[in-house]
Amino acid sequence: MAALLEVEGLVKSFGPVDVLHGVDLALAAGEVLALVGDNGAGKSTLIKHIAGVYRPDAGEIRLEGRPVRIETPGRARELGIETVYQDLALADELSVGANIFLGREPVRRLLGLIPVIDKARIRGETDALLARIESRIPRKAKTVSRLSGGQRQAVSIARALYWQAKVVIMDEPTAALAVMEREHVIGLARRLAAEGAGVIYIGHNLIEILEVADRVSVMYRGRIVHVTNARETNQQELIKYMTGFTEAAH
């Protein structure tokens, strides 16, 4: 498949510490690409470049074949790159709908002149969206602060679906979730891919990774050291690459 997102030769250092050593990555539309690696392998640094948090020292990021400069998280969203963060980055005191439309609220004209936020449209669009993803979010919830971890993840994923994100980064989305909520979030990741998004899925649970992913990329000490079809690998092989066992064997 043609690449939707390409990372080529990405290099990043923080002072004297070299974190990324020429990372290459390719993501196709409609696929879930899992990114795995031990702590300190460089996963978070890599995805933060794609999400607009960091700027590379060298290398290039291309979206749909065109080089892009992703200088801020806002620019990433403009380009169609959404991130579902491990720490559930939502505005706690706002409603589900307000979080989905945050910064992109629909406006209507009061008396044909005065622009005001169209709250009725937000409620209607939100209800339809939550029904579409078969969400378990209670309609009576006034703010997202009252939602469970899985429900909060569903809000972030619903936002990516509504705005037709091209690339969705899911940073350990099932961390600390109960089994039923974990299964729902995995299903939503597959739903994003089925609707045409490219999904980068970061996680530590290899059983989960092999369930959700089409392909798996393994990072070790700031490099991608192995890329494989999820159906053609197993936990033991992935662990060998994650721990550098294959390098030691050579």
KAFEN-V291527 format. One record per pair of residues at least 4 apart in sequence whose C-alpha atoms are under 8 Angstrom apart, sorted by the first residue. I is the first residue (numbers start at 0). GAP is how many residues later the second one is. D is the distance in Angstrom with one decimal. If there is no record, write none. Layout:
I&GAP&D  I&GAP&D
This chain:
0&27&6.2  1&26&6.1  2&23&5.9  2&24&5.4  2&25&4.5  2&26&7.1  2&61&7.0  2&62&7.6  3&22&7.5  3&23&5.7  3&24&4.8  3&25&5.5  3&59&5.8  3&60&4.8  3&61&7.2  3&194&7.2  4&20&8.0  4&21&5.8  4&22&5.1  4&23&6.7  4&56&7.4  4&57&5.7  4&58&4.7  4&59&6.2  4&60&7.6  4&162&7.7  5&18&7.5  5&19&5.7  5&20&4.5  5&21&6.4  5&55&5.7  5&56&5.0  5&57&6.5  5&59&7.8  6&16&7.0  6&17&5.1  6&18&4.8  6&19&6.3  6&52&7.6  6&53&5.9  6&54&4.6  6&55&6.5  7&14&7.1  7&15&6.2  7&16&4.5  7&17&6.6  7&51&5.6  7&52&5.3  7&53&6.4  8&12&7.6  8&13&3.9  8&14&5.0  8&15&5.6  8&49&7.0  8&50&4.5  8&51&6.6  9&10&6.6  9&11&6.8  9&12&4.5  9&13&4.8  9&14&6.8  9&46&6.4  9&47&7.5  9&48&5.6  9&49&4.2  9&50&6.4  10&8&7.6  10&9&4.9  10&10&5.1  10&11&5.0  10&12&6.8  10&45&5.9  10&46&5.5  10&47&5.0  10&48&6.2  11&6&6.3  11&7&5.6  11&8&4.9  11&9&7.1  11&44&5.5  11&45&5.2  11&46&7.1  12&4&5.5  12&5&4.3  12&6&5.3  12&7&6.9  12&44&7.2  13&4&6.5  13&5&7.2  17&204&8.0  18&23&6.2  18&26&7.6  18&202&7.5  18&203&5.4  19&22&6.4  19&25&7.7  19&26&7.5  19&201&7.7  19&202&4.3  19&203&6.4  20&201&5.5  20&202&5.8  21&37&7.2  21&201&6.8  22&199&7.3  22&200&5.4  22&201&6.1  23&200&6.8  24&199&7.7  26&4&7.3  26&6&6.7  26&171&6.3  26&172&7.8  26&173&7.8  27&170&5.8  28&137&7.5  28&138&7.9  28&164&7.2  28&167&5.5  28&168&5.3  28&169&4.4  29&162&7.7  29&163&4.2  29&164&5.7  29&165&6.9  29&166&4.4  29&167&5.1  29&168&5.2  29&169&7.6  30&162&5.3  30&163&7.8  30&165&7.9  30&166&7.2  30&167&5.3  30&168&6.2  30&182&7.7  30&183&6.1  30&184&7.9  31&157&7.5  31&158&7.2  31&161&6.3  31&166&6.3  31&167&4.6  31&168&6.0  31&169&6.7  31&180&7.1  31&181&4.9  31&182&5.3  31&183&6.8  32&165&7.8  32&166&6.0  32&167&4.9  32&168&6.0  32&180&5.7  32&181&6.0  32&182&5.0  32&183&5.7  32&184&7.2  33&166&5.7  33&167&4.5  33&168&5.7  33&169&7.4  33&175&6.5  33&179&5.6  33&180&7.7  33&181&6.3  33&182&4.7  33&183&6.1  34&8&7.1  34&165&6.8  34&166&6.0  34&167&4.9  34&168&6.9  34&181&6.0  34&182&5.0  34&183&6.0  34&184&7.3  35&7&7.3  35&166&6.1  35&167&6.1  35&168&6.5  35&180&7.3  35&181&6.4  35&182&5.0  35&183&6.2  35&206&7.5  36&4&5.6  36&5&7.9  36&6&6.9  36&167&7.5  36&181&5.6  36&182&4.8  36&183&6.1  36&205&5.1  37&166&8.0  37&181&7.7  37&182&7.2  37&204&6.0  37&205&7.1  39&181&7.1  40&178&5.7  40&179&4.9  40&180&4.7  40&181&5.3  40&182&7.7  41&4&6.1  41&177&6.9  41&178&7.5  41&179&6.7  41&180&4.9  41&181&7.6  42&4&6.3  42&159&7.7  42&176&6.9  42&179&8.0  43&4&6.0  44&4&6.6  44&9&7.6  45&4&6.9  46&4&6.1  46&122&7.4  47&4&6.0  47&5&5.0  47&6&5.7  48&4&5.8  48&5&4.7  48&6&5.9  48&7&6.8  48&21&7.4  49&11&7.7  49&20&6.9  49&26&7.4  49&31&7.9  50&19&7.3  50&21&7.6  50&22&5.7  50&25&5.7  50&30&6.8  50&31&7.4  50&32&6.8  50&118&7.9  51&18&4.9  51&19&5.2  51&20&4.3  51&21&4.4  51&22&7.6  51&23&7.0  51&24&5.7  52&18&7.2  52&19&5.8  52&20&6.0  53&17&7.4  53&18&7.9  54&15&7.5  54&16&6.5  59&7&6.7  59&8&7.7  60&6&5.7  60&7&5.9  60&8&7.3  61&4&5.0  61&5&4.2  61&6&5.6  62&4&6.4  62&5&6.6  69&5&5.9  69&6&5.7  70&4&6.4  70&5&7.7  71&4&6.4  72&4&6.4  73&4&6.3  74&4&6.3  75&4&6.4  75&5&5.1  75&6&7.1  76&4&4.9  76&5&5.8  79&83&8.0  79&84&7.4  79&85&4.6  79&86&5.0  79&87&6.3  80&84&5.9  80&85&6.0  80&86&4.7  80&87&5.8  80&88&7.6  81&78&6.1  81&83&6.2  81&85&6.3  81&86&4.9  81&87&6.3  82&85&5.6  82&86&4.6  82&87&6.0  82&88&7.5  83&4&7.0  83&5&7.6  83&69&7.1  83&72&5.8  83&73&6.8  83&84&7.3  83&85&6.0  83&86&4.7  83&87&6.1  83&89&6.9  84&4&6.0  84&84&7.9  84&85&6.3  84&86&5.1  84&87&7.3  84&88&6.7  85&84&7.6  85&85&5.1  85&86&5.2  85&87&5.4  85&88&7.9  85&89&7.0  87&61&7.6  87&64&6.7  87&65&6.6  87&68&8.0  89&9&6.7  89&54&7.6  89&62&7.8  89&66&7.7  90&8&6.5  90&53&7.4  91&51&6.4  91&52&5.3  91&53&4.6  92&50&5.4  92&51&6.6  92&52&6.3  93&4&5.9  93&5&6.4  93&48&7.7  93&49&5.1  93&50&6.4  94&4&6.3  94&46&7.6  94&47&5.6  94&48&4.2  94&49&5.8  95&4&6.4  95&30&7.6  95&46&7.8  95&47&6.4  95&48&5.8  95&59&6.7  96&4&6.2  96&25&5.9  96&26&6.3  96&29&5.5  97&4&5.5  97&7&7.8  97&24&7.5  98&56&7.7  98&60&7.9  99&26&7.8  99&55&6.9  99&56&7.3  99&58&7.3  99&59&4.8  100&4&5.1  100&5&7.9  100&21&7.5  100&58&7.5  104&12&6.4  104&13&7.5  104&17&7.8  105&11&5.9  105&12&5.6  105&15&7.5  105&16&7.4  106&8&6.1  106&9&5.5  106&10&4.5  106&11&5.0  107&7&5.7  107&8&5.5  107&9&6.3  107&10&5.5  108&4&5.3  108&5&5.1  108&6&4.6  108&7&6.2  109&4&4.8  109&5&6.1  109&6&6.6  117&4&6.5  118&4&6.2  119&4&6.2  120&4&5.9  121&4&5.9  122&4&6.1  123&4&6.3  124&4&6.1  125&4&6.1  126&4&6.2  127&4&6.1  128&4&6.5  128&29&6.9  128&33&7.3  129&4&6.1  129&5&5.2  129&7&7.6  129&28&7.2  130&4&6.2  132&25&7.4  132&55&7.4  134&16&7.6  134&19&7.1  135&15&6.9  136&4&7.6  136&10&7.4  136&14&5.9  140&5&6.7  140&6&7.5  141&4&7.7  142&4&7.7  143&8&6.7  146&4&5.7  146&5&6.0  147&4&6.2  148&4&6.3  148&27&7.7  148&28&6.2  149&4&6.2  149&24&7.5  149&27&6.2  149&28&7.9  149&31&5.1  149&32&7.0  149&34&7.8  149&35&6.9  150&4&6.4  150&30&7.8  151&4&6.6  152&4&6.2  152&20&6.8  152&32&7.2  153&4&5.9  153&31&6.8  153&34&7.7  154&4&6.2  155&4&6.5  156&4&6.3  156&31&7.2  156&32&7.9  157&4&6.0  158&4&6.2  159&4&6.1  159&5&5.3  159&8&7.0  160&4&6.4  160&31&6.6  163&33&7.6  164&32&6.4  165&30&7.4  165&31&4.8  165&32&6.2  166&30&5.6  166&31&4.8  166&32&5.8  166&33&7.6  167&29&6.9  167&30&6.3  167&31&4.8  167&32&6.3  168&30&5.9  168&31&4.8  168&32&6.2  168&33&7.8  169&29&7.2  169&30&6.0  169&31&4.8  169&32&6.1  170&30&6.3  170&31&5.0  170&32&6.9  171&29&7.2  171&30&5.2  171&31&4.7  171&32&7.5  172&12&7.3  172&29&7.9  172&30&7.7  173&7&7.8  173&8&5.3  173&11&6.9  176&4&6.0  176&5&5.7  177&4&6.0  178&4&6.3  179&4&6.4  180&4&6.3  181&4&6.2  182&4&6.2  183&4&6.3  184&4&6.3  185&4&6.5  185&26&6.2  186&4&6.1  187&4&6.2  188&4&6.6  188&10&7.2  188&23&7.5  189&4&6.1  189&22&6.8  190&4&6.3  191&4&6.7  191&5&5.6  191&6&7.7  191&7&7.3  192&4&4.8  192&5&5.9  192&6&6.4  200&12&7.7  202&6&6.8  203&5&7.7  204&4&6.2  205&4&6.1  205&29&6.1  206&4&6.4  206&28&7.3  207&4&6.2  208&4&5.8  208&7&8.0  209&20&5.6  209&21&7.4  209&24&7.6  212&17&6.1  213&15&6.1  213&16&5.4  213&17&7.5  214&12&7.1  214&13&5.6  214&14&4.4  214&15&4.8  215&11&5.6  215&12&5.4  215&13&6.3  215&14&5.9  216&7&6.6  216&8&7.7  216&9&5.8  216&10&4.4  216&11&6.7  217&6&5.6  217&7&5.8  217&8&5.2  217&9&6.4  217&20&7.2  217&23&6.7  217&24&6.3  218&4&5.4  218&5&4.5  218&6&5.8  218&7&7.4  218&22&7.9  218&23&6.5  219&4&6.5  219&5&6.4  219&21&7.2  219&22&5.7  219&23&7.2  219&24&6.8  224&16&6.9  225&15&6.9  227&4&6.9  227&5&6.9  228&4&6.8  229&4&7.7  232&4&6.5  232&5&7.3  233&4&6.4  234&4&6.1  235&4&6.4  236&4&6.7  237&4&6.1  238&4&6.0  239&4&6.2  239&5&4.9  239&6&6.0  240&4&6.1  240&5&5.9  240&6&7.9  243&4&6.4  244&4&6.2  245&4&6.7
